[in-house]
Amino acid sequence: MTEVSSLTGRLLVATPALADPNFDRAVVLLLDHDEQGSLGVVLNRPTPIGVGDILESWAALAGEPGVVFQGGPVSLDSALGVAVVPGERYAHGAAGGPRGADPIGWRRVHGAIGLVDLEAPPELLATALGSLRIFAGYSGWGPGQLEEELAGGAWYVVESEPGDVSSPDPQRLWRAVLRRQRNELAMVATYPDDPSLN
């Protein structure tokens, strides 16, 4: 088996050709990608359910909009917390840890982005987190499955930015991520929602 180059921490941006309704105009943050498969969360699928309705203790730390996001079609009854720990706070040893240590209850995924242990007391992380999103479910791919979809043109792979996790306007994230690319992908942002109306 050939070694898989890790895409952990990068974004999968659905191409207009992707036919799966679960991922129509989706922006997926890959939290794990290796030869065993891939796992990520859809960043632009807010639900009408408030974080306080299911995880009351974390509601005060959740960014706007303060709702649960549908992370994907797998395990919709489970919750994942994804949070950004800002650089200055991280460098100064926030959350009681020594300088440069990860805050207790947060595991780095890529750069300033990490997973939150939702079983931990929120007050352990309250001073360290810059933003928090709660996801119901996740997006998953078995070994080689994502690579097949990439080869088939289903996804664009682009760099993530910490602000993507906490975008205050998630419905516009697909266009915003494409628009900031410095190549022909920026033009895809203008692709109409329904090309048959052109």
N, C-alpha and C positions, 0 to 999 in steps of 0.2 A: 504494500500500500504506500502511495506517495505521501510525504509529509504535507499537512495542511498548514498554510500560512495563516496565522491567527488574525481574525478581523475583530477581535474583542475590543469594545470601546468605539467602534465605527458605526456609522448609520447605514442602514439599508433603506433606500428610498424607492418605493414602488414605481416602476415604469408605467406609462399609460397603457402598455400592452398587457399588464398583469391582470388576469381574468378572475382571480379568486376574490370574492366580495369581502372576505375577512381582511384583505390587505389593499383594497382600493384606495389609492393615494395615501398609503400608510408610510410613516417614518418610524423605523424600528431601530432601537438602540440595542446593539449586540452586547450582552452581558457575559457571554461565554461562547467561544468558538474554537473547536479543536477537532481531532480525528474522531472523537466520540459523538460529535454532533454540535448543534448550536442552540442557544437560548437567548431570547431577547424580549423586549417589551415595546409595544406600539405607543409612541409618545403623543399621538394626536387623536385619541379616541376617548374624550371625556364622557362619563356617564352622568345621569342626573342624581346619582347617589352621593351625598355628602360624606366626607371622610369621617365626620363625627357620628354618622349613622352606623358605622361598622367598627371604627377604631377611635372611639371618643378621646382616648388619652393622647393620640397623635394629631388630632384635628388642629390644634394651635400651631403646630410646626409645618403643616401642609401649605404649600404655595397656592397662589390664586390661579385658576379657580380652585377652590377648596373641595374638589370632588374626587371620587375614585375614577381612575382611568381603566379602560379595558385593555390589558396588556397583550391580549391575544386570545385565540380560541381554546387554549389548553388550560385545564385546571381552573376554571372560572370561580371555583369556591375557595381558592387560595389567594393570599395577599402577599405582594412583594413591595418593599419600600426601596426607592432609589433616591439618593440624596447627593448633593454637591457640598463639599467642604471647601470653603473659599481659601485661597492661598495664604493670606495673612494669618487667619485663625489657625490654619493647619501648621504653618511654620512656627507658630508660637506655642505649640503644644496644648491646644484647646482640649476641653473635656478632661482635664486633669492628667493627661499623659505627658511624657517628656517631649521636648521639642522634636518635631519630625515623626512622632509616633501617631499611628492611626487612632482616632477617637474610639473609645470603648463602645461596642455596639454597631460599628461601621466597618465594612470591609471594602477596601479599594478595588475597583474594577479596572479603571483607566483614568489616569490623571486625577482630577478632583472629583470624579464620579465614583460612587460606591453603593453597595447594598447595605440597607439598614436592618438590623436584627429587631423585628417588630415585637419580639418577646422581651427585649430589654426595656428598662424604665426610660420613658422619653426624656426625663430630666437629665439623664446621663449625656444626651446628645444636644440638648436644647441650645447650648452656647456655641456648639461647633458647626451646626448645620446652616448652610446658606439657603437651601431650598430642599423640599421633600415632596415627592410624588408617591402616591399609593396606587398600585396596579392590582386589579383583579385578573388573575390568569396571566398567561405568558404565551409567547410564540416559540415553538420548538421545531427543530429539524433533526432527523436522524443522521447517522454517518453518511456523508457524501450528498445528502439531499439538497442542502443549500448550494453546494457547488454546482449541482445540476441545474438549479433554478438560475444561478448566476450565469452559467454558460448559455442558458436558454433566453437570456435577456429580460428576466423578470424584475431585476433589481439594479439600481445604481448603488455603488458603494462610495461613500464620501466620509470625510472626517467629521467627527462630532465636535460640538462646542459645549461647555458646561451649561450655557443658557438654554440649550435645546431641551434639557430635562424639565426645566421650569418655565417654558414659554407661556406667557400670560394669554396668548391667543393661539391655542393649539390647533384650531381649525385652519389656520393659515400657515402652519409649520411646513407642510409639503412644499408650497410655493416658495416660502422664505429660504428653506435649505437649498433648493435648486437655484434660486436667484443669486445666492452668494457664491456660487461656484465660478471659477475663473476660466471656464471653457464652454463648450457648446451646451452643456447641461443647463446653463442659465436660461437658454432659450426654451427649454422644456417647461419652465415655470409658467410660460404663457399658454400652454396646451389647454384647450377649452374643456370644461367639465363634460360636455356632451359634444364630441366632434361632429356628430351628424347634423347639428344645428348650424354648422359653418357653411 
